[in-house]
Amino acid sequence: MKYTQYFIHTQQREDRKHIKIEWIQYVCEYPEKEEKQNDGRIRRWAKIQAADNKYLRIVLLEDKETIHNAFFDRSFKEE
């Protein structure tokens, strides 16, 4: 996987250090939901059972390969 400098920087924050790369890879490959942003980036969500069933949101660049952001989305609602 490829990462932006923004991702590398933000994943060092205390509230994001515990997010595992395997979880990010899982969301990338098996999203439960996907949306395209106005800027062309792609949002993907999936439930992470090992993280108390929280939903992890990742944001990919337009190439659908480069991870720009990853965080647990507290406002995500199951459809």
Beta strands, then each sheet from edge to edge (+ up, - down):
strand 1: 2-3
strand 2: 33-36
strand 3: 42-48
strand 4: 54-60
strand 5: 66-72
sheet 1: 1+ 5+ 4- 3+ 2-
end
